[in-house]
């Protein structure tokens, strides 16, 4: 058991936003597979079909995706969120996005009656024009949006940060000033792929976000840097496939980890990571899992 922002998780693994979180039933399924908490697909103010295909490709060492934040809008997602909340044996976090602070607040208030355990503010998607990282790279905007949502709702607010900035700590500090209860680091890293036979970019949107094993070193460094500067919990995400990956991320400073791309290899990843962490803590004779959080900062 681990507690983050007042929310009790049976283990430190969390389903990341955008992975099997489009319906209440899929969220319930992931919770039953052993996830300590689940995060919904990012939900916005208006229905959106997203970018044209191809929208996701497997590079072998990670994935490139340019989904474009497809979603049914918050009015159409209320019942799905409520179903997940009522049936999942794990906390349910609603990932939301908007183009302004007012839109973020509208979405949050539109979903609050479905009783999410927390909101995760997506200010980090790298491939949706006018949303995500286009907002999340501006510390003033992050602070304003975070404060607006925190003032509007009475549940914890997490802010998901983009790595596509010069200094992620500046953005994390802005979220903290705005009242964020935690930050989530990181979202995908900007990237692209080109078909050498035709010369065309492969993704329908031309560029997208890189996830999977390839981004773990980037995520680790971001979490490590944020841990030195912030007073709020950090949830690490990016390249978590094994319990060793999770331990490494927690030693960098993460209080919990989100799992995304690894779900493509099997839903047992949550239980596998949890068992591995428990065995590690026991074998190394730590008193509790929290004893490993940030331990890399002591090894200087």
MARVO-917568 format. One record per residue: z, y, x of N, C-alpha, C in turn; residue in one letter. Coordinates in steps of 0.05 Angstrom, whole numbers. Example, Ala and Ser with C-alpha at 12.3 -4.5 7.8 and 13.67 -1.06 7.14 Angstrom:
[[156, -114, 264], [156, -90, 246], [156, -66, 264], A]
[[142, -45, 257], [143, -21, 273], [157, 1, 258], S]
***
This chain:
[[0, -24, 17], [0, 0, 0], [0, 25, 18], X]
[[-16, 44, 10], [-17, 70, 25], [-21, 92, 5], X]
[[-8, 115, 10], [-9, 137, -9], [-24, 160, 4], X]
[[-44, 171, -10], [-59, 194, -1], [-60, 215, -23], X]
[[-52, 239, -17], [-52, 261, -36], [-38, 252, -62], X]
[[-17, 237, -59], [-1, 228, -82], [-13, 205, -97], X]
[[-35, 194, -88], [-49, 172, -102], [-43, 146, -86], X]
[[-33, 126, -100], [-27, 101, -87], [-51, 82, -86], X]
[[-58, 73, -62], [-80, 54, -58], [-68, 28, -48], X]
[[-78, 6, -58], [-68, -20, -50], [-76, -27, -21], X]
[[-97, -13, -12], [-105, -16, 16], [-122, 9, 23], X]
[[-128, 14, 49], [-140, 39, 57], [-171, 40, 55], X]
[[-183, 20, 41], [-212, 21, 38], [-220, 34, 12], X]
[[-241, 51, 13], [-250, 65, -11], [-280, 63, -12], X]
[[-291, 58, -36], [-320, 59, -39], [-330, 87, -36], X]
[[-349, 92, -19], [-360, 119, -15], [-378, 128, -38], X]
[[-380, 153, -42], [-397, 164, -63], [-426, 156, -59], X]
[[-440, 151, -81], [-469, 146, -79], [-476, 117, -76], X]
[[-456, 99, -73], [-461, 71, -69], [-449, 55, -93], X]
[[-466, 45, -110], [-457, 29, -133], [-437, 44, -151], X]
[[-439, 70, -152], [-420, 86, -168], [-434, 100, -191], X]
[[-456, 89, -200], [-472, 103, -221], [-463, 95, -249], X]
[[-448, 73, -252], [-438, 65, -278], [-409, 58, -276], X]
[[-395, 58, -299], [-368, 50, -300], [-365, 21, -292], X]
[[-383, 4, -302], [-382, -25, -296], [-384, -30, -266], X]
[[-402, -17, -252], [-405, -22, -224], [-380, -13, -208], X]
[[-367, 9, -217], [-343, 18, -204], [-320, -3, -208], X]
[[-319, -14, -232], [-299, -34, -238], [-304, -59, -221], X]
[[-329, -66, -218], [-336, -89, -201], [-327, -86, -172], X]
[[-331, -62, -161], [-323, -57, -134], [-293, -58, -131], X]
[[-279, -47, -151], [-250, -48, -150], [-240, -77, -150], X]
[[-253, -94, -166], [-245, -122, -167], [-251, -137, -141], X]
[[-271, -127, -126], [-278, -139, -100], [-258, -131, -78], X]
[[-239, -114, -85], [-218, -108, -65], [-216, -80, -55], X]
[[-233, -61, -64], [-231, -34, -55], [-205, -21, -64], X]
[[-193, -6, -46], [-168, 7, -52], [-171, 30, -72], X]
[[-195, 42, -72], [-203, 63, -91], [-233, 64, -92], X]
[[-244, 77, -113], [-273, 79, -115], [-280, 108, -121], X]
[[-303, 116, -111], [-314, 143, -115], [-340, 141, -130], X]
[[-344, 157, -150], [-368, 156, -166], [-392, 168, -151], X]
[[-416, 163, -161], [-439, 177, -153], [-434, 207, -158], X]
[[-445, 225, -142], [-441, 253, -146], [-454, 262, -172], X]
[[-438, 276, -188], [-446, 284, -215], [-447, 315, -216], X]
[[-469, 325, -227], [-473, 354, -228], [-475, 366, -256], X]
[[-483, 391, -257], [-483, 405, -283], [-507, 399, -301], X]
[[-529, 390, -289], [-553, 385, -304], [-565, 357, -297], X]
[[-579, 344, -315], [-592, 319, -308], [-613, 324, -286], X]
[[-615, 304, -268], [-633, 307, -245], [-644, 280, -237], X]
[[-670, 278, -236], [-683, 252, -228], [-682, 247, -199], X]
[[-677, 268, -183], [-677, 264, -154], [-705, 266, -142], X]
[[-707, 259, -116], [-732, 260, -102], [-750, 236, -108], X]
[[-776, 240, -104], [-795, 218, -109], [-792, 197, -87], X]
[[-800, 173, -94], [-799, 151, -74], [-821, 154, -53], X]
[[-818, 142, -30], [-795, 126, -20], [-770, 145, -16], X]
[[-747, 136, -26], [-723, 152, -24], [-702, 139, -5], X]
[[-707, 114, 4], [-688, 101, 22], [-703, 81, 39], X]
[[-698, 80, 64], [-710, 61, 82], [-689, 50, 101], X]
[[-693, 24, 108], [-675, 10, 127], [-688, 12, 155], X]
[[-673, 25, 173], [-683, 28, 201], [-675, 6, 219], X]
[[-658, -12, 209], [-648, -34, 226], [-621, -27, 238], X]
[[-616, -2, 245], [-591, 7, 256], [-577, 26, 237], X]
[[-588, 30, 214], [-577, 48, 194], [-598, 53, 172], X]
[[-590, 70, 154], [-608, 77, 132], [-615, 106, 132], X]
[[-640, 113, 123], [-647, 140, 117], [-651, 142, 87], X]
[[-637, 161, 75], [-641, 164, 46], [-645, 194, 39], X]
[[-661, 198, 19], [-665, 225, 8], [-666, 221, -22], X]
[[-643, 215, -34], [-642, 210, -62], [-645, 236, -78], X]
[[-634, 258, -68], [-637, 284, -81], [-616, 287, -104], X]
[[-593, 274, -101], [-572, 277, -121], [-581, 270, -150], X]
[[-594, 247, -154], [-600, 240, -182], [-575, 234, -197], X]
[[-574, 244, -222], [-550, 239, -238], [-556, 247, -267], X]
[[-541, 237, -286], [-546, 242, -314], [-534, 268, -324], X]
[[-519, 282, -308], [-503, 306, -315], [-476, 298, -325], X]
[[-457, 316, -323], [-429, 309, -330], [-425, 302, -359], X]
[[-439, 314, -379], [-434, 305, -406], [-441, 276, -411], X]
[[-462, 267, -397], [-471, 239, -400], [-455, 219, -384], X]
[[-438, 229, -366], [-423, 211, -349], [-394, 208, -358], X]
[[-385, 223, -377], [-357, 222, -385], [-348, 194, -393], X]
[[-365, 181, -409], [-357, 154, -419], [-356, 134, -396], X]
[[-375, 137, -377], [-376, 118, -354], [-350, 122, -337], X]
[[-343, 147, -333], [-319, 152, -317], [-294, 142, -332], X]
[[-293, 146, -358], [-270, 137, -373], [-268, 107, -373], X]
[[-291, 93, -375], [-291, 64, -374], [-280, 54, -347], X]
[[-289, 67, -325], [-279, 59, -299], [-249, 63, -297], X]
[[-241, 86, -306], [-212, 93, -304], [-195, 74, -320], X]
[[-205, 65, -343], [-189, 47, -361], [-190, 18, -352], X]
[[-210, 11, -336], [-214, -18, -329], [-212, -25, -300], X]
[[-213, -6, -283], [-212, -12, -254], [-183, -13, -245], X]
[[-177, -34, -230], [-150, -37, -218], [-148, -22, -192], X]
[[-156, 4, -193], [-156, 21, -169], [-160, 49, -178], X]
[[-151, 69, -162], [-157, 97, -169], [-187, 102, -170], X]
[[-194, 121, -187], [-222, 128, -190], [-225, 158, -184], X]
[[-242, 164, -164], [-246, 192, -156], [-273, 201, -165], X]
[[-275, 223, -178], [-301, 234, -187], [-313, 252, -166], X]
[[-336, 245, -156], [-351, 262, -138], [-368, 282, -154], X]
[[-366, 308, -149], [-380, 327, -164], [-394, 347, -146], X]
[[-415, 360, -157], [-429, 380, -142], [-439, 402, -161], X]
[[-446, 425, -149], [-457, 447, -164], [-469, 467, -144], X]
[[-482, 488, -155], [-494, 508, -137], [-477, 532, -133], X]
[[-456, 535, -150], [-437, 558, -148], [-409, 548, -154], X]
[[-389, 565, -150], [-362, 557, -157], [-359, 553, -187], X]
[[-374, 569, -203], [-372, 565, -232], [-383, 538, -240], X]
[[-405, 529, -228], [-416, 503, -235], [-397, 481, -227], X]
[[-385, 483, -203], [-365, 463, -195], [-343, 461, -216], X]
[[-333, 484, -224], [-311, 485, -243], [-319, 473, -270], X]
[[-344, 480, -279], [-354, 470, -304], [-355, 439, -304], X]
[[-365, 428, -282], [-367, 399, -280], [-339, 386, -280], X]
[[-321, 398, -264], [-294, 387, -262], [-280, 388, -289], X]
[[-281, 410, -303], [-269, 413, -329], [-283, 395, -350], X]
[[-309, 390, -346], [-323, 373, -364], [-316, 344, -361], X]
[[-305, 337, -338], [-298, 309, -333], [-268, 303, -334], X]
[[-252, 324, -335], [-223, 321, -332], [-211, 304, -354], X]
[[-222, 305, -378], [-211, 289, -400], [-215, 259, -396], X]
[[-234, 251, -378], [-237, 223, -371], [-217, 213, -351], X]
[[-200, 232, -343], [-176, 226, -326], [-181, 214, -299], X]
[[-199, 226, -283], [-202, 217, -255], [-176, 222, -240], X]
[[-172, 205, -220], [-147, 208, -204], [-150, 232, -184], X]
[[-174, 239, -178], [-180, 262, -160], [-209, 270, -163], X]
[[-215, 293, -153], [-243, 302, -150], [-250, 303, -121], X]
[[-274, 294, -115], [-286, 298, -88], [-309, 317, -90], X]
[[-307, 340, -76], [-327, 361, -78], [-349, 355, -57], X]
[[-373, 350, -67], [-396, 345, -50], [-408, 371, -41], X]
[[-400, 381, -18], [-412, 405, -6], [-425, 397, 20], X]
[[-438, 373, 20], [-447, 362, 45], [-473, 346, 43], X]
[[-484, 341, 20], [-510, 326, 18], [-531, 342, 33], X]
[[-546, 329, 52], [-564, 344, 69], [-593, 347, 58], X]
[[-598, 337, 35], [-626, 337, 26], [-630, 345, -3], X]
[[-612, 362, -14], [-615, 372, -41], [-615, 403, -40], X]
[[-638, 415, -44], [-641, 444, -41], [-622, 459, -60], X]
[[-607, 477, -48], [-589, 493, -65], [-562, 481, -69], X]
[[-558, 456, -61], [-533, 442, -64], [-523, 431, -37], X]
[[-500, 418, -38], [-491, 403, -15], [-488, 419, 10], X]
[[-501, 411, 31], [-497, 423, 58], [-507, 452, 59], X]
[[-525, 459, 41], [-534, 487, 40], [-510, 506, 32], X]
[[-491, 494, 18], [-467, 509, 11], [-445, 502, 32], X]
[[-443, 477, 39], [-421, 467, 56], [-422, 476, 85], X]
[[-444, 489, 93], [-446, 499, 120], [-435, 528, 122], X]
[[-427, 539, 99], [-416, 566, 98], [-387, 564, 92], X]
[[-369, 571, 112], [-341, 568, 107], [-330, 585, 84], X]
[[-341, 608, 80], [-332, 625, 58], [-338, 612, 31], X]
[[-362, 601, 29], [-369, 587, 4], [-351, 563, -1], X]
[[-346, 548, 20], [-329, 524, 17], [-301, 532, 8], X]
[[-290, 553, 20], [-263, 562, 12], [-262, 571, -17], X]
[[-283, 587, -25], [-283, 597, -52], [-286, 575, -72], X]
[[-304, 556, -67], [-309, 534, -86], [-284, 517, -88], X]
[[-273, 511, -65], [-249, 494, -65], [-226, 507, -81], X]
[[-221, 532, -76], [-200, 546, -90], [-205, 547, -120], X]
[[-230, 551, -128], [-237, 553, -156], [-231, 527, -170], X]
[[-238, 504, -158], [-233, 478, -170], [-203, 472, -170], X]
[[-190, 477, -147], [-161, 472, -146], [-146, 488, -167], X]
[[-154, 512, -172], [-141, 529, -192], [-147, 519, -221], X]
[[-169, 504, -224], [-177, 497, -251], [-166, 470, -260], X]
[[-160, 452, -241], [-151, 425, -248], [-124, 419, -237], X]
[[-111, 398, -248], [-84, 391, -239], [-84, 364, -226], X]
[[-106, 355, -214], [-107, 331, -199], [-116, 338, -170], X]
[[-111, 320, -151], [-118, 326, -123], [-148, 332, -120], X]
[[-154, 349, -101], [-182, 357, -95], [-188, 350, -66], X]
[[-208, 332, -62], [-217, 326, -36], [-244, 340, -31], X]
[[-249, 348, -6], [-274, 362, 0], [-289, 346, 21], X]
[[-313, 337, 14], [-329, 321, 32], [-346, 339, 50], X]
[[-343, 337, 76], [-354, 355, 96], [-380, 345, 107], X]
[[-398, 364, 114], [-423, 357, 128], [-420, 358, 158], X]
[[-432, 339, 172], [-432, 341, 201], [-455, 359, 212], X]
[[-472, 368, 194], [-495, 384, 202], [-489, 413, 205], X]
[[-468, 418, 221], [-459, 445, 226], [-451, 447, 256], X]
[[-449, 471, 266], [-441, 475, 294], [-412, 466, 299], X]
[[-394, 472, 279], [-366, 466, 283], [-354, 457, 257], X]
[[-350, 431, 253], [-340, 420, 228], [-311, 429, 224], X]
[[-296, 434, 245], [-268, 443, 242], [-267, 469, 226], X]
[[-285, 487, 231], [-285, 512, 217], [-288, 508, 187], X]
[[-305, 489, 179], [-309, 482, 151], [-285, 468, 140], X]
[[-273, 450, 155], [-248, 437, 146], [-226, 457, 142], X]
[[-223, 476, 160], [-202, 496, 157], [-207, 513, 132], X]
[[-232, 518, 126], [-239, 534, 101], [-231, 518, 77], X]
[[-236, 492, 77], [-228, 475, 54], [-197, 475, 51], X]
[[-184, 473, 73], [-154, 474, 73], [-144, 500, 62], X]
[[-156, 522, 71], [-147, 549, 61], [-152, 551, 31], X]
[[-173, 538, 21], [-179, 539, -7], [-160, 521, -24], X]
[[-144, 506, -11], [-124, 489, -25], [-131, 460, -27], X]
[[-151, 451, -12], [-158, 422, -13], [-134, 405, -6], X]
[[-132, 383, -20], [-111, 364, -14], [-118, 345, 8], X]
[[-144, 341, 13], [-154, 324, 35], [-183, 332, 40], X]
[[-193, 324, 63], [-222, 326, 69], [-233, 298, 75], X]
[[-258, 295, 69], [-272, 270, 74], [-294, 276, 95], X]
[[-294, 261, 116], [-313, 266, 138], [-324, 239, 148], X]
[[-350, 236, 147], [-371, 256, 142], [-391, 246, 121], X]
[[-409, 264, 114], [-432, 256, 99], [-454, 249, 119], X]
[[-478, 244, 109], [-500, 235, 127], [-510, 256, 146], X]
[[-522, 247, 167], [-533, 265, 188], [-563, 268, 183], X]
[[-573, 293, 185], [-601, 298, 179], [-619, 281, 198], X]
[[-640, 270, 186], [-659, 254, 201], [-684, 249, 186], X]
[[-704, 237, 200], [-729, 231, 187], [-743, 208, 202], X]
[[-763, 197, 190], [-780, 176, 202], [-809, 182, 195], X]
[[-827, 175, 213], [-856, 180, 209], [-872, 154, 212], X]
[[-890, 150, 194], [-908, 126, 196], [-929, 133, 217], X]
[[-929, 118, 239], [-948, 125, 261], [-977, 118, 254], X]
[[-981, 101, 234], [-1009, 95, 227], [-1022, 117, 211], X]
[[-1007, 130, 194], [-1018, 151, 177], [-1011, 179, 187], X]
[[-988, 181, 201], [-978, 207, 210], [-961, 220, 189], X]
[[-957, 207, 166], [-941, 219, 144], [-912, 212, 148], X]
[[-894, 232, 142], [-866, 225, 140], [-862, 203, 118], X]
[[-844, 184, 123], [-842, 161, 105], [-827, 168, 80], X]
[[-806, 184, 82], [-791, 191, 58], [-807, 210, 40], X]
[[-803, 207, 14], [-817, 225, -5], [-809, 254, -1], X]
[[-785, 258, 8], [-775, 286, 13], [-780, 295, 42], X]
[[-794, 278, 57], [-800, 283, 86], [-775, 278, 104], X]
[[-753, 289, 98], [-729, 284, 114], [-706, 275, 95], X]
[[-685, 264, 107], [-663, 255, 91], [-638, 254, 108], X]
[[-620, 236, 100], [-594, 233, 114], [-591, 206, 126], X]
[[-583, 204, 151], [-578, 179, 165], [-550, 170, 160], X]
[[-547, 144, 153], [-521, 132, 149], [-521, 105, 163], X]
[[-498, 92, 161], [-496, 65, 174], [-484, 66, 202], X]
[[-488, 44, 216], [-475, 41, 242], [-482, 63, 262], X]
[[-505, 74, 260], [-514, 94, 279], [-497, 119, 279], X]
[[-484, 125, 256], [-470, 151, 254], [-440, 148, 261], X]
[[-430, 124, 266], [-401, 121, 270], [-391, 138, 293], X]
[[-404, 139, 316], [-393, 157, 337], [-391, 186, 329], X]
[[-410, 195, 313], [-410, 223, 303], [-386, 227, 285], X]
[[-382, 208, 266], [-360, 209, 247], [-333, 209, 261], X]
[[-331, 191, 281], [-306, 189, 296], [-298, 215, 309], X]
[[-318, 228, 322], [-312, 253, 336], [-305, 275, 316], X]
[[-318, 275, 293], [-311, 295, 272], [-283, 291, 262], X]
[[-275, 266, 256], [-248, 260, 247], [-228, 267, 268], X]
[[-234, 260, 293], [-216, 266, 315], [-211, 296, 317], X]
[[-232, 312, 316], [-229, 341, 318], [-214, 353, 294], X]
[[-220, 343, 271], [-207, 353, 247], [-177, 347, 247], X]
[[-170, 324, 258], [-142, 316, 258], [-125, 335, 275], X]
[[-137, 346, 296], [-123, 365, 314], [-118, 392, 300], X]
[[-134, 398, 280], [-133, 425, 268], [-121, 427, 240], X]
[[-122, 405, 225], [-114, 407, 197], [-86, 395, 192], X]
[[-75, 404, 170], [-49, 394, 162], [-51, 375, 137], X]
[[-75, 371, 128], [-80, 354, 105], [-93, 328, 114], X]
[[-91, 307, 97], [-103, 281, 105], [-133, 282, 108], X]
[[-143, 265, 125], [-172, 262, 130], [-180, 234, 122], X]
[[-201, 231, 106], [-212, 205, 99], [-237, 202, 115], X]
[[-238, 181, 132], [-261, 177, 149], [-283, 161, 137], X]
[[-308, 169, 141], [-330, 154, 130], [-354, 157, 148], X]
[[-369, 135, 152], [-392, 136, 169], [-392, 112, 188], X]
[[-408, 92, 181], [-411, 69, 199], [-388, 49, 198], X]
[[-373, 48, 177], [-351, 29, 174], [-361, 3, 163], X]
[[-363, -17, 180], [-372, -44, 172], [-351, -65, 175], X]
[[-333, -62, 194], [-314, -83, 201], [-286, -71, 202], X]
[[-266, -89, 204], [-238, -79, 206], [-234, -64, 233], X]
[[-249, -72, 253], [-248, -58, 279], [-257, -29, 276], X]
[[-279, -26, 261], [-289, 2, 255], [-268, 18, 241], X]
[[-255, 6, 221], [-234, 20, 206], [-210, 27, 223], X]
[[-201, 9, 240], [-179, 15, 258], [-186, 38, 277], X]
[[-210, 37, 287], [-219, 58, 305], [-219, 85, 291], X]
[[-228, 86, 266], [-229, 111, 251], [-201, 121, 245], X]
[[-183, 103, 239], [-155, 111, 233], [-141, 120, 258], X]
[[-147, 108, 281], [-135, 117, 306], [-145, 145, 313], X]
[[-169, 152, 304], [-180, 179, 309], [-166, 199, 291], X]
[[-153, 190, 269], [-139, 208, 252], [-142, 205, 222], X]
[[-158, 185, 214], [-163, 181, 185], [-140, 166, 172], X]
[[-132, 175, 149], [-111, 162, 134], [-122, 139, 117], X]
[[-148, 139, 112], [-162, 118, 98], [-191, 119, 106], X]
[[-207, 99, 98], [-235, 99, 105], [-252, 93, 80], X]
[[-275, 106, 79], [-294, 100, 58], [-316, 82, 69], X]
[[-325, 64, 53], [-346, 45, 60], [-370, 50, 43], X]
[[-393, 54, 56], [-418, 59, 41], [-440, 39, 48], X]
[[-454, 44, 69], [-478, 27, 76], [-471, -2, 79], X]
[[-447, -9, 88], [-439, -37, 93], [-439, -53, 67], X]
[[-437, -40, 44], [-438, -54, 18], [-464, -70, 15], X]
[[-485, -60, 28], [-511, -74, 26], [-509, -102, 39], X]
[[-490, -107, 56], [-488, -133, 68], [-469, -152, 53], X]
[[-456, -142, 32], [-439, -159, 16], [-414, -145, 7], X]
[[-406, -150, -18], [-383, -136, -29], [-356, -145, -18], X]
[[-357, -167, -3], [-332, -177, 8], [-322, -159, 32], X]
[[-337, -139, 38], [-330, -122, 61], [-303, -109, 57], X]
[[-296, -102, 32], [-270, -89, 27], [-246, -108, 34], X]
[[-248, -132, 24], [-226, -151, 29], [-226, -159, 58], X]
[[-249, -162, 71], [-251, -169, 99], [-238, -148, 116], X]
[[-244, -123, 111], [-232, -101, 126], [-202, -100, 122], X]
[[-193, -103, 97], [-165, -102, 91], [-149, -124, 105], X]
[[-159, -149, 104], [-146, -171, 118], [-145, -167, 148], X]
[[-167, -157, 159], [-168, -152, 188], [-148, -131, 196], X]
[[-145, -110, 180], [-125, -89, 187], [-97, -100, 186], X]
[[-91, -115, 164], [-64, -127, 161], [-57, -145, 185], X]
[[-77, -161, 193], [-72, -179, 216], [-67, -164, 242], X]
[[-83, -143, 245], [-81, -126, 269], [-53, -113, 271], X]
[[-45, -101, 249], [-19, -88, 248], [4, -108, 254], X]
[[1, -132, 243], [22, -152, 248], [21, -162, 277], X]
[[-2, -167, 287], [-4, -178, 315], [4, -158, 336], X]
[[-1, -133, 331], [6, -112, 350], [35, -102, 345], X]
[[48, -113, 325], [76, -107, 319], [81, -78, 312], X]
[[62, -66, 298], [67, -40, 286], [85, -43, 262], X]
[[101, -24, 256], [119, -26, 232], [103, -23, 206], X]
[[82, -6, 207], [67, -1, 183], [39, 8, 191], X]
[[20, 7, 172], [-7, 15, 178], [-8, 45, 185], X]
[[10, 61, 175], [9, 90, 181], [15, 95, 210], X]
[[27, 76, 223], [34, 80, 252], [9, 82, 270], X]
[[-14, 73, 260], [-38, 74, 277], [-54, 100, 272], X]
[[-47, 115, 252], [-63, 139, 245], [-59, 160, 267], X]
[[-81, 168, 279], [-80, 189, 299], [-70, 180, 326], X]
[[-66, 154, 331], [-54, 145, 356], [-71, 152, 380], X]
[[-97, 155, 377], [-114, 162, 399], [-108, 189, 411], X]
[[-95, 206, 395], [-88, 233, 405], [-64, 232, 424], X]
[[-50, 209, 423], [-27, 206, 441], [-35, 194, 468], X]
[[-59, 184, 469], [-69, 169, 493], [-85, 189, 511], X]
[[-71, 209, 520], [-85, 229, 537], [-73, 230, 564], X]
***
